[in-house]
Amino acid sequence: MSTVSVAELKSAIAAALQQVRDGQAAIAAASQNIESAQGSLTAVTAGSGHDSVATAQAALAQAAAELEQSLAATFAAAEQAEAYAATL
């Protein structure tokens, strides 16, 4: 088993946290794109009443909710990693 110094461990945690922040930015961008798609779809299908339109809107709403949950999970993970790093 290799020994890792505290400095190396903190550096590795910092690198992982940067990856989390990058992921958070990607999730936020995806959320904005989904929101834009929902608006566009609503605008072009206004009054349609077709089942496929309702299904598409529901799927986009689900995707938006799941992205929000994913973002919340990354914040929780980062908080715990930062708390651990603070104990070192």
C-alpha positions as CSV (number, residue, x, y, z in Angstrom):
1,M,0.0,0.0,0.0
2,S,1.4,3.4,-1.0
3,T,1.6,6.3,1.4
4,V,0.1,9.6,0.3
5,S,1.1,12.8,2.0
6,V,-1.5,15.2,3.4
7,A,-0.5,17.7,0.7
8,E,-0.9,15.2,-2.0
9,L,-4.3,14.2,-0.7
10,K,-5.5,17.8,-0.4
11,S,-4.3,18.4,-4.0
12,A,-6.1,15.3,-5.3
13,I,-9.3,16.4,-3.5
14,A,-8.9,19.9,-4.9
15,A,-8.6,18.4,-8.4
16,A,-11.7,16.2,-7.9
17,L,-13.6,19.3,-6.7
18,Q,-12.6,21.1,-9.9
19,Q,-14.0,18.2,-11.9
20,V,-17.2,18.5,-9.8
21,R,-17.4,22.2,-10.6
22,D,-16.9,21.5,-14.3
23,G,-19.7,18.9,-14.1
24,Q,-21.9,21.4,-12.3
25,A,-21.4,23.9,-15.1
26,A,-22.2,21.2,-17.7
27,I,-25.4,20.3,-15.8
28,A,-26.4,24.0,-15.5
29,A,-25.9,24.4,-19.3
30,A,-27.9,21.3,-20.0
31,S,-30.7,22.6,-17.8
32,Q,-30.7,25.8,-19.7
33,N,-30.9,24.0,-23.0
34,I,-33.8,21.8,-21.7
35,E,-35.6,24.9,-20.5
36,S,-35.1,26.6,-23.9
37,A,-36.3,23.4,-25.7
38,Q,-39.4,23.3,-23.5
39,G,-40.2,26.9,-24.4
40,S,-39.6,26.4,-28.1
41,L,-41.7,23.2,-28.2
42,T,-44.5,25.0,-26.3
43,A,-44.4,27.9,-28.7
44,V,-44.5,25.8,-31.9
45,T,-47.1,23.3,-30.7
46,A,-49.5,25.7,-28.9
47,G,-53.0,24.5,-29.2
48,S,-52.0,21.1,-30.7
49,G,-53.4,18.9,-28.0
50,H,-51.6,15.9,-29.6
51,D,-50.6,13.2,-27.2
52,S,-47.1,13.1,-28.5
53,V,-46.6,16.8,-27.7
54,A,-47.8,16.2,-24.1
55,T,-45.5,13.2,-23.8
56,A,-42.6,15.2,-25.1
57,Q,-43.3,18.0,-22.7
58,A,-43.5,15.6,-19.8
59,A,-40.2,14.0,-20.8
60,L,-38.5,17.4,-20.9
61,A,-40.0,18.2,-17.5
62,Q,-38.7,14.9,-16.1
63,A,-35.2,15.6,-17.6
64,A,-35.2,19.1,-16.1
65,A,-36.1,17.7,-12.7
66,E,-33.5,14.9,-12.9
67,L,-30.8,17.4,-13.9
68,E,-31.8,19.6,-10.8
69,Q,-31.5,16.5,-8.6
70,S,-28.1,15.7,-10.1
71,L,-26.9,19.2,-9.5
72,A,-28.0,19.0,-5.9
73,A,-26.2,15.7,-5.5
74,T,-23.0,17.3,-6.8
75,F,-23.3,20.1,-4.3
76,A,-23.7,17.7,-1.4
77,A,-20.7,15.6,-2.6
78,A,-18.5,18.7,-2.9
79,E,-19.6,19.9,0.5
80,Q,-18.6,16.5,2.1
81,A,-15.3,16.4,0.2
82,E,-14.5,20.0,1.3
83,A,-15.4,19.0,4.9
84,Y,-13.1,16.0,4.8
85,A,-10.2,18.1,3.3
86,A,-10.7,20.6,6.1
87,T,-10.0,17.9,8.7
88,L,-6.6,17.1,7.1
